[in-house]
Amino acid sequence: MNKSFVIAGISSIILSFGIGWAYGFKKIPPSTKFANLLKGNTNNYETFREKARYQHFELSIPNPDVVFLGGGITQAAVFNEALETSARIYNRGARGDTAFDILNRLQEIKKLNPKVVYLMVGMNDLHRGASPKQISENISKIHDSLTKSGIKIIVQETIQCQPSKCSYKNEVNELNKLLASLFKSDLLQLGELSSTNGLDGNLTSDGVHLNKEGYAAWINILRKTQSNYLQ
């Protein structure tokens, strides 16, 4: 076999894996769909479930009062049931979503035309290798894009993880410092959920995701900081 042909073949394989990793896991590309295609997904059930959730979003009647936007931690929350309010609340959390993913599905949020969006994101980004600076930049882009569309956005601190089960405590602290610098007093602080010491074990089911007590703490913070949007 021609030696140059073998070398070319090996180089092509290495390049393909490199591009797939960069696009699929580092979230560099301009297209989330392209990233997902490159990284692949062997779990057909998970792919179906996530696709179905995005499709279900299309059934929503526009002009809600509030949209909660984020990843799986947001998706699992029961804001509409737990907050005593007459406001129409839509949950647009999607399992596994990063700030990059949200940026790429922002058109759907704009079509809904909510009065206000509450954003909490960041842990999935860190898990996929993004730096706090990259995450804060994408959050800033989300903020600016919605603001230009006339939609109020409230950025929340990124919820911490339990240090004994998660290695991102310092990165979350750095991210929240960057967010505080960007949004100053407009940043919604989440108290013990974003403690610089990490997330208390009593507030999490697995070190990352919130349990009942964790969600109760989040709801209580929202109740105390309720604006006209949540009344």
C-alpha positions in Angstrom: 0.0 0.0 0.0 1.3 3.5 -0.9 2.9 5.0 2.2 1.7 8.5 1.4 -1.9 7.2 1.1 -1.7 5.6 4.5 -0.3 8.8 6.1 -3.0 10.8 4.4 -5.7 8.4 5.7 -4.4 8.6 9.3 -4.1 12.4 9.0 -7.7 12.6 7.8 -9.0 10.5 10.7 -7.1 12.6 13.3 -8.4 15.8 11.7 -12.0 14.5 11.7 -11.7 13.6 15.4 -10.2 17.0 16.2 -12.9 18.9 14.4 -15.6 16.7 16.0 -14.2 17.4 19.4 -13.7 21.1 18.9 -17.2 21.6 17.3 -19.1 19.0 19.4 -17.6 19.5 22.8 -15.9 22.8 22.9 -18.9 24.5 21.2 -16.9 26.6 18.8 -19.1 26.5 15.7 -21.8 28.9 14.6 -24.3 26.1 14.4 -25.4 23.9 17.2 -27.0 21.4 14.8 -23.6 21.1 13.1 -21.9 20.6 16.4 -24.3 17.8 17.4 -23.8 16.2 14.0 -20.0 16.2 14.5 -19.9 15.0 18.1 -22.5 12.3 17.4 -24.9 10.8 20.0 -25.1 7.0 20.6 -28.0 7.4 23.1 -31.0 7.3 20.8 -33.5 7.6 23.6 -31.8 10.8 25.0 -31.7 12.3 21.5 -35.4 11.6 21.0 -36.3 13.0 24.4 -34.4 16.2 23.9 -35.7 16.7 20.3 -39.2 16.1 21.5 -38.8 18.8 24.2 -37.7 21.3 21.6 -40.6 20.4 19.4 -43.1 20.8 22.3 -41.9 24.4 22.7 -43.5 25.2 19.3 -47.0 24.5 20.8 -46.8 27.4 23.2 -49.0 30.4 23.0 -46.9 33.6 22.7 -46.6 36.6 25.0 -46.1 34.9 28.4 -45.1 37.1 31.4 -42.0 35.2 32.4 -39.6 32.7 30.8 -37.1 30.8 32.8 -34.2 29.9 30.6 -31.3 27.5 31.3 -30.2 23.9 31.3 -31.4 20.8 33.1 -31.4 22.4 36.6 -33.9 25.0 35.3 -35.9 22.3 33.4 -36.5 20.3 36.5 -37.8 23.3 38.5 -41.5 23.9 39.1 -41.6 27.6 39.0 -45.2 27.9 37.8 -46.5 25.6 40.5 -44.3 26.9 43.4 -44.6 30.7 42.9 -47.8 32.3 44.1 -48.4 34.5 41.1 -51.0 35.1 38.4 -48.2 35.6 35.9 -47.9 33.2 33.0 -44.6 31.4 33.4 -42.9 29.2 30.8 -40.0 26.9 31.6 -37.5 26.9 28.8 -34.8 24.9 30.6 -33.4 22.1 28.4 -31.2 19.3 29.7 -27.6 19.6 28.7 -27.9 23.1 27.3 -25.0 25.5 27.5 -24.9 29.3 27.1 -23.8 28.6 23.6 -26.8 26.3 22.9 -29.2 28.9 24.3 -27.6 31.6 22.2 -28.4 29.4 19.1 -32.0 28.9 20.1 -32.7 32.4 21.2 -35.0 33.1 18.2 -37.6 30.8 19.7 -37.6 32.9 22.9 -37.9 36.1 20.9 -40.9 34.7 19.0 -42.6 34.0 22.4 -42.1 37.7 23.2 -42.1 37.4 27.0 -42.0 40.4 29.3 -39.0 39.1 31.1 -36.5 36.2 30.9 -34.7 34.8 33.9 -31.4 33.1 32.9 -29.3 30.7 34.9 -26.6 28.7 33.0 -23.0 27.7 33.2 -22.4 24.3 34.7 -22.8 22.4 31.4 -20.4 24.8 29.7 -17.7 24.1 32.3 -18.3 20.3 32.0 -17.7 20.7 28.2 -14.5 22.5 28.7 -15.5 26.2 28.3 -13.7 28.8 30.4 -15.5 31.2 32.8 -14.6 34.0 30.4 -16.1 32.2 27.4 -19.3 31.5 29.3 -19.6 35.1 30.5 -19.2 36.4 27.0 -21.9 34.1 25.7 -24.2 35.1 28.6 -23.5 38.8 27.7 -24.4 38.1 24.1 -27.7 36.5 25.2 -28.4 39.5 27.4 -27.6 42.0 24.6 -29.6 40.1 22.0 -32.8 39.9 24.1 -32.4 43.5 25.3 -32.2 44.7 21.6 -35.5 42.8 21.0 -37.2 44.7 23.8 -37.2 41.8 26.2 -36.1 42.4 29.8 -33.6 39.8 31.0 -32.5 39.1 34.5 -29.2 37.2 34.7 -28.9 35.0 37.8 -25.7 33.8 39.4 -24.6 30.3 38.3 -25.6 27.7 40.9 -22.6 26.1 42.6 -21.8 22.4 42.9 -20.8 20.3 45.9 -17.0 20.3 46.1 -16.7 16.7 47.3 -18.5 15.5 44.2 -17.6 18.2 41.6 -14.4 19.9 40.7 -15.8 23.2 39.3 -16.2 25.2 42.5 -13.4 27.7 41.7 -14.5 28.0 38.1 -18.1 28.8 39.2 -16.8 31.4 41.6 -14.7 33.0 38.8 -17.8 33.0 36.5 -20.0 34.6 39.1 -17.3 37.3 39.6 -17.3 38.0 35.9 -21.1 38.2 35.8 -21.1 40.6 38.8 -18.6 42.8 36.9 -20.8 42.7 33.8 -24.2 43.2 35.3 -23.4 44.7 38.7 -26.5 45.3 40.8 -28.7 43.8 38.1 -27.3 40.3 38.7 -29.7 38.2 40.8 -27.7 36.7 43.6 -28.7 33.2 44.6 -27.4 33.1 48.2 -26.4 29.7 49.5 -27.0 28.2 46.1 -24.0 30.2 44.7 -21.9 30.2 47.9 -18.2 30.6 47.3 -17.7 27.6 49.5 -19.7 25.4 47.0 -23.1 23.9 47.2 -24.1 22.3 50.5 -24.7 18.6 50.3 -28.2 19.1 51.8 -29.2 21.1 48.7 -28.2 18.6 46.0 -29.1 15.1 45.0 -25.9 14.2 43.2 -23.4 17.1 43.8 -24.7 19.1 40.8 -28.4 18.9 40.5 -30.7 20.4 43.1 -33.0 18.3 45.4 -36.3 19.4 46.9 -34.5 21.6 49.5 -32.3 23.1 46.8 -35.3 24.1 44.7 -37.1 25.4 47.8 -34.2 27.7 48.5 -34.2 28.9 44.9 -38.0 29.6 45.0 -37.6 31.4 48.3 -35.0 33.7 46.8 -37.3 34.5 43.8 -40.2 35.2 46.2 -38.1 37.6 48.2 -36.9 39.4 45.1 -40.2 39.3 43.2 -40.6 42.1 40.8 -43.8 43.3 39.0 -43.1 40.4 36.6 -43.8 37.7 39.2 -46.8 39.3 41.0 
